[in-house]
Amino acid sequence: TMVLLLVTGIAPEHKEFITDDLAPGSLGAAIMYFIFLLIVTFTILNLILGLLVNVVVVITRVEDEVRTVEKFRKQFASLVTILDQNGDLQVSREEFEALLVTPE
């Protein structure tokens, strides 16, 4: 009964195969089958975990890039407001040349 519960819990879709084909013939074959199921299960879980980690890495890189672009945009906007002398939110050639003469 314990073997039947174990088989039903681990591989319910293969219950007939295990109880009818493997169990009467060889206990070693049944044990090898369970080891095979465990290896396959952990391999699939490892594959899924690797995919999830890869997705997290890609999302982190994208978010870092978005933060960097936003930080640059804010710094550039503040620089334009500092350099803009006539208030049109554009740096003219004269304003840029004045920056080159006195780089404060």
N, C-alpha and C positions, 0 to 999 in steps of 0.2 A: 504493500500500500504506500509506503514512503517513496518508493521508486516511481510509482504511478503519479503521486502528487508532484514529485520533482520534475518528471517529464511533462506533465500538464502545465506546470508553472513556467518552465524554461522554453519549451517548444510545443505549444498546444497543436499547431498545425501539422507537426510531425509525430504525433503521439502513436498512431498506428504503425508507422515505419519503425519507430524505436521499440515499441512493445512486441510487435510481431516478428520483425526481421532481425534486429540487433540483440535484444535481450536473451532469447533462448540460445542463440548460437555462441555468443562470446561476450563475456563481461568486459573484456579489454576493448572490443570494438565499440561498445556502448560508451565506455569512458573516453576513448579517442574521439567519438562523435561529440560528446559534451565539450571536450577541450577545443575541438574545431569550432563549435558554436561560440564559445567564449572568445576565441581569437578573432573570429569574424566580427563579433559584436564590438569588441574593443577597437578593432581596426576601423570600423564604420564610425564609431564615436570619435576616434582620433581625427578622422577625415572631417567630420562635421565641426569639431572644435577648431581645427586648422582654418576652415573656411570662416568661422565666426571671428577668429583672431585677425584674419586678413581683412575682413570687413571693418573691424574696429580700427585697424591701422590706417586704412584708406580714409575713413571718416575723420580720424584725428588729423591726418595730413591736410585734408581739405579745410577743416575748421581752422587749423593753424595758418594756412594760406589766406583765408578770409580775414582772420584777425590782423595779419600782417598788412594786407591791402587796406583795411579800414584804418589802421594806425598810420600808414603812409598818407592816406587821403586826408586825415585830420591834420597831420603835420603840414602837408602841402597847402591845405586850405588856410591854416593859420599863417603860413609864410606868405601866401598871396595877400591876405588882409594886411599884413605888416608892410609889405612892399608896395601895395597899391596906395598911391598918394592922392589920386583924384577920386577915388571911391567908386569906380566902375567895375570892381572885382576882376579886373584884368591887369596884367603887368605889361605895360607898354615898353617899347624899345628904350625910351628915355629913362624910365624907371629901372629897367634892368641894367642899363649902362651906369646909372647912379649907384646901383648895388655893387657893380664891379669896381667902381672908384672907391667907395667906402663900404667894405664888407663887414658890417656890424652884425 
